[in-house]
Amino acid sequence: MNRVAVALVVLCGVVSASARLQELFTWNQVDFAWPSKAARDAAIQTGAFVPENQMPLGIEVWKDRLFVTLPRWRRGSPATLATVSLNGPQHNQPLQPYPDWAMNREGGPCDGLTGIFRVQIDHACGRLWVLDAGEVDVAEGGVQQCPPKLLAFDLSTDQVVIRHVLPEENVRQGSLFSNLAVDTRNGQCDDTHVYMADAWRFGIVTYSTKSNSSWRVEHNYMQSDPLACRYNTSGVDFRWHDGVFGFGLAPVVDNDRTLYFTPMSGTRAFAVPTSALRNETVIDESTFTVLPQRGGGVDAQWHAGATAMSSNGIMFYNLVTRDAVACWNSRLPYLPNLQGEVARDTVTLNFPNDVKVDEFNNVWVLSNRLPRYLFSSLDLSDVNIRVFAAHESNAIAGTPCDPHYAPQSNDFVTAPCVY
């Protein structure tokens, strides 16, 4: 059992984010496991590596490896996907490009890795699914260097076993494919569906391994809310118009699963049965459901991006402008008073950017102070990037997400309408 597994089993550690979360890894600024100092120096000299331009965004966990995504925000990014060892140094551990340096080469051919925001592991099949947006220079307005594509790596060999370039009819001018959810049932690895979020052009693309094809669904619920496009965190004020972003895939019920999705710039979640998304020919718009607001008030800053669902039906999600991680028990109504707060901290959880739940129902969180990186500047003498973890039972203890929680009558009051 690795060091992190032991820590999660006995979790009762002291951490500034919350007594429920344990801080496992920290970075002031990320660097890579270069073959040599000379190679690093040469990369800096040529501009192939600009240390201050690196910013992790997404995480995923497999055995003793923590996967880290690094979108190509600005020039000088030698890798867009990397790993660190769960048994390695806890502070400023160098990142190892995955699967190797060559496939991550900046400006390389489109059969390599171009610009990755999120990945997800299909634990039943031992595969790492990688959604490559094909976008570079994202912080400078974005350049579509390669077509968006979906890859699957066999984690026993670290080789690509599935490669699907999204057809032109599934992509819009200005698309940004930023998140995905993987749906494999009963270990049927040849019948997996992957749902991909187009955050900038408001659609969900579904890929089927069985047919090796993909198709696109659009709905008004996938769009951003114009009343929720203003963000303020740590004194940085900005506007984003990102639509569908977070995905929470519920357990199977009556041979179907519900996909909960959240526009990044919004205050609500929505739901659709995956049977509707898996139907390549007909989409019934009436199957989409709008859920109540997470909180009230136009400026209440209830933005939720990353979302993950445990096998017990507990959904975890970030509240990026509240420096918090929250939860909801999907067996209860989606109402403000039935949302639980897992952790909140304006320093250590400043902009919690990704949330994942692994096969053992451990919750993983990455915070990265992204708005400061994009619109201001980071203090490189301070810790800016953190990874936390907690077992689900510890994360939800004492919250409305706890299965032992008994709802009260006032829990069923909805948030005031702001429209």
Secondary structure, DSSP 4 states (H G I P E B T S, - for coil): --HHHHHHHT-----SS-TT-EEEEEESS--B--S-HHHHHHHHHHTS--GGG----EEEEETTEEEEE--B-SS----SEEEEETTS-SBSPPBEESS-TGGG-TT--TTS---EEEEEEETTTTEEEEEE--EE-GGGT-EE-S--EEEEEETTTTEEEEEEEPPGGG--TT--EEEEEEE--TT-GGG-EEEEEETTTTEEEEEETTTTEEEEE--GGGSPPGGG-EEEETTEEEE----EEEEEEPPPBTTB-EEEEEESS-SEEEEEEHHHHT-SS---GGG-EEEEESS-STTS------EEE-TTSEEEEEEGGGTEEEEEETTS---GGGEEEEEE-TTTTSSEEEEEE-TT-EEEEEE--HHHHHHS---TTS--EEEEEEEHHHHSTTSTTSTT----GGGGPPPPP--
